């Protein structure tokens, strides 16, 4: 919540745009997923995200199966390219068959009151 508040404040004060993306790992077979396998897959996803995003972008672990990725000044149509690169790197690693999914949310645009 503090991170989102900070980003929202940056957007309001400096008129920067941000896109939020939540990346979720879905287990191939929920009944037989072990914690070590999930942690390994989460580690692989984190490495893939960190290697792909720019230094100005932010990634944080959001839950036991999700990451919140905050992309700075990126057109919405380019997010799919970024996420595609992240997923391609992830699929090259030992991810135990976990399936990545993502959702995108835009922060509301602030208009100046002059």
C-alpha positions, 0 to 999 in steps of 0.5 A: 500500500505504501509503494502504491501511495508513493507511485500515485503521488509521483504521478500526481506531482510530476505527471508521470504515467505508470502501469500496474501489472500483477503476474500470477503463477498457476500450478499445473496440478494444485493437488501435488504442488510442493512448497519448494517447487512453488518457491523455486518457480517464484524465484525464477519469475523474480529473476526473469522480471528483474532481468527484463524490466528497466532500472526505473521500474519496480517489482515486489512480491505481492503474495505467495504466487504473485508479483506486482510490477510497476512500469514507468512511462510505458505505452499500454501497447508495449506492456505485452512485449515486456511481459512476453519477454519476462515469460519467455525467460521464465519458461527457459528456467526450471519452473516445474511447469508453473503457468504465468498469467498477468493482468494490467491496471492503469492508474487514473490520470490526474488532470491539473486544476489551473 
